[in-house]
Amino acid sequence: MSEDFSSEQRRWLEGFASGAAAVRALPAPGGTAEGEPAGPDAAMLKAQNAQVARGGKLVDPEKWKRDEHPLDAYARLKAEALAGTKPKPADNFRWRYHGLFHVAPAQDSYMCRLRIANGILSHWQLAGIADLAERLAGGYAHVTTRANLQLREIVPQNGPALVEGLIDLGIVAKGSGADNIRNVTGSATAGIDPVELHDTRADARAWHHHVLNSREMYDLPRKFNVAFDGGGLIPTLEDTNDIGFQAIAVGDGASVSSGVQYRLTLGGITGHKDFARDTGVVLPTADAVRVADAIVQVFVEQGDRTNRNKARLKYVLDDWGFERFVAAVEEKLGAPLARLDASHAAPRAAVDRQAHIGVHRQKQPGLNWIGVALTTGRMSADQMRAVAAIAAACGDGDVRLTVWQNLILSGIPDAKVGEAQDRLVACGLDWKTTAVRAGLIACTGNRGCKFANSDTKGHAAAIADHLDARGLDLDQPINIHLTGCPNSCAQHYIGDIGLVGTKVTVSEDGDQVEGYHLHVGGGFGTDAAIATLLYPDLKAEDLPETVERLLRAYLVNRAEPTESFAGFSRRVDPEAFKAAAEAFR
């Protein structure tokens, strides 16, 4: 030991060296004496170890999970929140496992995202959420594109009280962010739809509770989405999910039992320009949770933990191919999965792209649902309480959220429809709207998200207000999706018009303003397509008039009155489309 160190320094260094040697001899977290991972997080730890052994380097979130699993951090994080401490990156990541996102610098506060299976709330739950939003958050809520709610402007000290207040209402936020299985979506009109094949509510609820009560479901390499489509009128967008269960009617003479089964699709992630693809597998609806669990287990083991950009299920499928992946799932299940040629299944019933708005007949005689229009998903606390009261007084008590950022009131008798309509208008909402407003989707934007390049909700409202002022409405459905960044929370690639936020340089000095890359021709379901770029680097201030010109060019030049905007934009050469739009400048 060098004489340059004092005796006290030498003792400290000797102790450090001894402690470091002891640490090196310890097994991995949760491991056995031999160092083999064990316990509830063993699959994650083994996957991490295997990727490091192959020469990979774990990304920071994987290191954070390894150092302290987020589900084990609640007591410490609660204490820090109550002290008003702003979380460092590792703890901000861990807090998201409990539903809270610190969204600075966009807002110096938390956002809380909930978990609502199949998007269905009881009226008293919605009223309770309104009270929590008013007392502990910003006094409003947003309906998300996963048929969910999120609350914003939550000061750190209010975070634990909000999360625990939700649990008192029977609502959890656990695992609603970070590397977790997100809110499970299902058919918005499940159980009441006159054309549906299958009521998805029980399956969505079963998966919801399986996730909540299975520790290994919180050890994923990246976020994961699951959706159930029952074949009803309102699209569920299951083909944009990692797992999509599509109800199909199997005819006689097939290799599997006739009747309603689920078709299994995998790998949807439209922000990466990929829809979920048919695996050829069909299964009884009662087996959905068991099969989904096995799929997630394979993903936990094989997903990339060294590159966040390649960590989604799509990339395992790209690397392995579908047959190898399904074979691994079958090995987990201990039995083969049935295959069915698509010709043995009846075509899916046609969707109604505006059935989430307005009054519609239910399968139950004398009852109706009313789709309520919301401006980019926002409701004030007072409006939430008013909606809850209408659901209780006029309907069956349920409030159904949709992936289209609006809500549905169900079980309304014919005699109560007029009262429900009047009460909605009285609280500042409405049951009717234009085709543009019915299909207007926007993510949080830079008002509340640090990743967003633009004010998506503000610009969405500006588009709608401009078109209203110009008297432009459409006789065909249209979807306009605005997303603030390439993460594509608002799924811009599936919109008839899809807009992704960017910064547009406007001077030689490098000055920038908010703007968008404008795409056209997206679709979903049987009309699935990835939108193509039409206008790059469009300034946000020019957006309303540009959209107006595109819509007018479509109306004048479409082949027939029933041709959709997407169909027109795919048929017409992009330069010809832009030239036609310029005629309306």
N, C-alpha and C positions, 0 to 999 in steps of 0.2 A: 504494500500500500504506500503510495507516494507520501513523502514527508511534507508535501505542500498542503495536505489536509490536516485539520485539527483532530484531536482524539474524538471529539463529539461527531465530527463529519465522518470519520472512519467508521464509527459505530453505526451511524445512519446508513452508510453505503453497504456495510456488511449485512445489516438487517434487510435492506431493500433487495440485495442479491439473494439472500436466503428466502425471502418471501416470493421473489420471482421464480425461483426454482420450484418452490412448492406449488405455485399456480400452474406451472407447466406440467406438473404431475397430475393435475386434476382432470377428471373426465369432462367432456362437453356438457353444457347445461342440460340438466335432466338425465344425465348419463349414468351408466353403471361403473363399477370399479375398473373395468377394462376399457372404458371410454366409449362404449357403444351407446348411442342415444336411447333413452327409454322414456316412458311417461306419455302424457297426452300430446306432446309436441314432437314426438320421436320422428314422424314422417318428414316434418319440415326440417329438423336438424340433420337427418340423414341426407336429405336432398341438398342442403347447403354444403355438408361435408363432401358429398360426392362431386359437386361442381367445383369446389375449391381444390379437391384432389386432382381434378382434370386440368388444373391450371387457371381456373376462373377466379375472379375477385368479386366478392359479394358487394352489391350496392348498399348504400347506407341504410335504407329501410330494413334490409335483411339483417344487417348488423344490429340495428336497434331492437328488432324482434328477438334476436338472440341474446342481447344483453339484458333485456327486461321485457317479457311478453306484455303487450299492451293490456290484455285482459287482467293482468296481475297488478296494474299500476293505478287502479282507481283511487285508492286511499291517498296516495301521494299526490296525484293530480288534483284531487278534490281539495286537499289542504292548500296546494299552491294557488288554485283558482280563488279560494276564499280569501287568500292573502292578497289577491289582485295581481299575482305574478303572471307576466306574459310568458307563454311557453317558448322554449328553445325548439329548434327544428325537430329533434328526436321526440320531445314530448308533445309537440303539435301533431306529429304523426300518431303517437299513441292515443292521444285524446280522441282522435277520430274513430277509434274503435268503440268509443262510448257515445258517439253521435255528435261531438262538438268539434268545429273547425275554426281555428283562429285565422281570420281572413285579412289581416293586415298585409299590405298597406291600404287595400281598397276600403276597408272599414276597420277601425281599431276595436274589434269586438269579435264575438263568436257567432257562427251560424250553427244551427242545430237541424239535422235532417232526421226524419222519423223512419219507422218501418211500419207499413200499413198493408197487410196481406191482401192481395187482389184489389187494393185501393179502396176498401170499404170500411167506413167509420159508422158508428152509431151516433145519433144526433147529440147525445149527451157528451160523447167524447169530443166532437167538434166544438161544442160550447165550452168544454173544459180547456181545450187547446186555445181557444180565443181568450179566455181569462188569463192563461199563462203567458200568451203573447203580449197581452196588454200590461201585465204586471212585471214580467221579467225580460221581455224582448222589445222589439220595435213597434208592437201593436198591429202587426199584419202577418200574413203567411203567403207563401208562393206554392202553387201546385206545380209539381215537377213533371218531367217527361217519363218518370217511372211511376206515375199515378200515386204520388207521394206528396208530403208537405215538408217545407223547410221554413224555419223561423230565423230571423236575423236581428242584428243589433243587440246582442246579448253581452253585457259587460261580464268580465271574468267571474266576478263574485256571484253572479246570478246563474252561471252555468250549471253547477251541481243541483241547485234548487229546481231548475227547469227540467233537467233529465229525470230527477226523482219525482217531480210533479207529473211528468208524463207516465211514469210507471204506475203512479197512483190511479191514473185513468185507464190502465190496462194497455198502454202503448209503450213500446220500447224504441230506443234509438241505437241499441247495441249493434255494432258492425255495419252501420249505415255509410261508412266512408273508409278510405284507405284500402288495404289489400283484403277485401272481404266480399262476401256474396251480398249484393245489394238488394234493395226492396224487390220482392217477388211480384210480378205483374200477372194479371189474368184478364179475361174478357170483362169489359166494363159493365156489360148488361148480363153477366152470368146469372142464370136461373130465371131470368125474366124475358129473355130474347126469343121471339117467335120462330126464328130460323136456326137457333143454335143446335149443335149436335150434343154438346156436353157442358154441364155446369162446372166451371173451373174452381169454384170457391173452396171446396173441400181439399182439392189437390194443392192449391196455393197455400192454404192455411197449414196443411200438413208439412209442406216444405219449409214454410216460415218457422214452425216450431222445431223441426228437425235441425235447422241451421242454428237457432237460438240455443239449443241444448246439446250441440256437438262441438266440442273444443277444436277438433281437427278442421272444422269448417272455417276457422279463423287463422289458418296457417298457410294461406294461399300466396303465390308469388305476386299476384296482382288482382285487381278487381274482377268480379265475375257476375254475369247477369243471367237470370233464368226467367222464362215467361211461358204461360200456358194460354193457348188460343182454343176456345171452344167452338169455333166455326160460326160465330154470330155476326151481326150486322156491323159492329164497330171494330175496326182493325186494332189488334193488340201489338203489332210490330214485333212479334216473336222472332221474326227472321233477322232482327238486329241484335239478338241476344247470343251469348255463348252457348246456351242450351235453349232450344225452342221445342216445346211440345205442342204439336198441331193435331187437334181432334179430326179424325177422318172416319168415314163410313165405309167399312169393308164389306164387299159383296159376297154372295155365295160362291163357292168353288175356289176360293183362295186358299193359300197354304196355312193361313191362320184363321181363327174363329171369326165368323161374320159379326157385324155390329160395330159399335164405336170403339176405336182404339186411338192411341197416340202415335203419330209419326214423329221420329226423333230427328231434329236438325241440330247441327253443331257449327260453332265458329263464327257467329255473326259479330262484326265489329265495323260498322259502316264508316267510322272515323278513319279506319285503315282501309277503306274501300272494299269491304268484303261482307256479304250477307251470309247468314247461316245456310249451310248446304245439307241437303237430304242425305242421310246416312244409309237409307234403305231399310232401316230398323223400324219395326212397329212393336208396340207393347200394350198390354192392358193398362187402362188408366190407373188402376190400383197399384201398378208397379213403378209409377213415375218417380216417387221419392227414392226408392231403392236404387233405381238406375242413375238418377241424378247424383246420388251420394257416391256411387262407384266412379262416375265420370270425374267428379271433383277430387276423389282420392288419386286418380291417375294424374290429374293436373298438378296436385300438390307435389307429387313425386317428380314430375317431368318438366314443369314450367321453369323458364329461365329466371334465375335469381341473380344474374350478373349484368343484365341489361334491361332496364325498365321499358325501353321501347319495343322489346321483343318478348315481353313477359306474359302476354295474353294467350289464351287457349289457341287462337288462330295459328300462332307460330309453332306450337307443338304439332298441330294438324298439318301445317305446311311441311314441317320437317319429317314427320312420320308417315303421312298419308292417312286417310280415313280408315282403311281396313286394319292397319296395324293398331291404330288407336282403339277402335272398337274391340279388337281382339284383347287388348289390355283391360278394357272395361269388363269384358266377358270373364276374364280370368279373376278379376275382383269379385264378380257375382257368383262365380263357380258354376256357370251354366251359359249356354249360347243364347243370344238374342235372336228373335225371329226376324226374317227379312220378308218384304212384300214388294212385288213389282207395282209401280204406281198405277198401272192399268186396272188393278183390282180394287182401287179406291175411287169412290165417287168424287167428282170435282167439288172443291170448296164452294159454299154458297157465296154469292156476290156480296161484297161489303158495300155499305152506304157511308161514304166519306163525310156526310153531314149528320149522321144519326146521333152524334154526341151533342147536338144542338137542337132545341125545339121539342115539341110534344110528339111522342110515339107510342103506339099501342104495344102493350106487353102480351105475352102468351096467356096470362091470366085474364079471363074475360072481365071487362069493365075497369081494368087498371091501365095506367100509363106511366111512362117515365118522361121527365122533362130535363133536357140538357141545358145547362146554364152557361152562358157566355161569360168568360173572364178575360180581362185585358192582360195578356201574357201571364196569366195564372195568378194574379194578385187579388187578395181579399183582405179587407180591414177586419179588425177584431169585431167591430159592430156588424159587419156583413156576415161574418162567420156565425155569430150568434143568431142573426136573422135567418140564415139558411138552416141552421139547426132547428129553430122554432118552426119553420115551414115544413121541414121533414117530419117533425113530430106531430104537427097539427093536420097536415094534408096528405102525408105519405105513410110509408111503412116504417119510418124512423131511420132509414139508412141514407147515408150520403156517400156517393160513389165518385171517386176521383178517377180521371182518365189520363192516358199518356198524351192526350192532346191539350193538356194544361187547362182543363175545365172540370166541371162536376156535373153529376146527374142525381136528381131526386127520383126515387122509384116508389112504386106502389101507390100511385095517386088515383083515387076513384074519379070516374068521369065528372061527377058532381063537384069535385074539389079542384079541378084543373084551373078554372078561372080564378079562384081565390089564390092558388099558388102563384099563378102568373102575376096577378096584381101585387102580391106581397114581394115578389122578386124585384119588380120594377120600383116599388116603394123604397127598397133598401139600396138602390143604385145599381142593381144587376139587371140582366134581361135574359129571356128565353129565346130571343131571336136576334140575328145579326147578319151582316153581309157575308158572302162567301170568303172574302179576304180575311175578315176578322175571325171567322170560324176556323180558318186554317193557319192562323198566325202563331208561330212558335218561337220563343226566345229563351236563351239561357239567362243566367243571372247578369252577365255582362260586367263591365268594369266598375259599376256602382258597388259591387259586392264580391268580386273575384279578382285576385291579383294576377291571374293568368290572362284575363280578357284584354283584348286590344281596343275594344269599342263598347259603347253603351248600347247593348243589344236591345234591352227592353225599351229604352227611350227611342231608339231608331225604329223599332217595330211599331210603336205607337205613332210615330211621325208618318210612316208609310200609310197606315190605316187612316189617319186623320186627313192626309193629303188626298187619298183616293175618295174618301167621303166628300170632301169639299169640291172635288172635281166631278162628282156624280158618277163615278165609275164603279159599277158592280158587275159581277160575272154570273152567268147562268149555268156554269160548271164549277165543281169544287176546285179549289186550288190551295196548295200548302206553300207557305213562305216561311222558311226556317232561318233564324239568325243565331249564329253561335260566335262566341267572342274569341275563340282560339282554335288551333287544330285539334284539341282534345274532343271537340265536336259534341258537347253535351246535348246540344239541340239538333244533332244529326242533320247537318246541312246537306249532306250528299244525297239524302232521300227526298228532299223538297222539290216541288215543281220549280221553285226558285230557292236556291240555297246560298246563303251568305255567310262567309267566315271572316271574322274581324282581322284587320291588319293595320299597320301604320303606313300612311301614304306620304312620301316625300314631296314637298310642294315648293322647295326653293333650292338654289344652288348651295345655300349654307346648311342644307340638311334638315331644315324645319319639317316637322311631320304633323299630320292631323289624323284623326280617326277615319277609318275607311273599311272597305270590304273587297274580297274577291267574290264576284257574282257568278254562280253556276246555274244551269237550267237542265231540266229533263230527268230529275231524280224520280224514284218511285219505290214502292214496297209491295209485299205480297205477290200476287200473280202479275203485278206490273213492276216488279223490282228492277231497279236500274240505278247506277251511280251517276249523279249529275256531272255534266261537263262544264268546264270553265268557259264563260262567255266574255265577262269584263274583269280583268285583273285591276287591282289598285284603284277602285272606285271610291272617291271621297264620300263620306257619310252624308254630307250636305246635298250631294247630287243623287242620293239613293231614291227618295220618293218619286222624283220626276223620271228617273231611269226605269223604275218598276212600272210606272204609269205607261210609258212609251212601249215597253215590252207587252203589256197587257192589251193595249189598243192595237198593236200590230198583230197580235194573236187573234183578237176578235174579228178584225177585218180580213185576215188572210187564211183563217182555218178552212180546212177542206169541206167541213160540214158542221152544223151547229153542235153535234155531239162530240166532236174531236176535242180531246183534253189538251190542256196547255202542255203537259209533258209529251203527249203524242205529237203535237205540232212542233215542239222544240227539238224532238228527235228526228222528225221528218225533214225539217228545213235546214239547209246548210247554215252554220253559225254566222258566216259573213252576210248571208242573205237575210237572216233574222235581224241582225244589227242594222242593216240597211233599211229594212221595213220599219224598224223602230225609229230610225232617224227621220222618217217622213213625218213623225208627230212632234218633232222638236219645235 
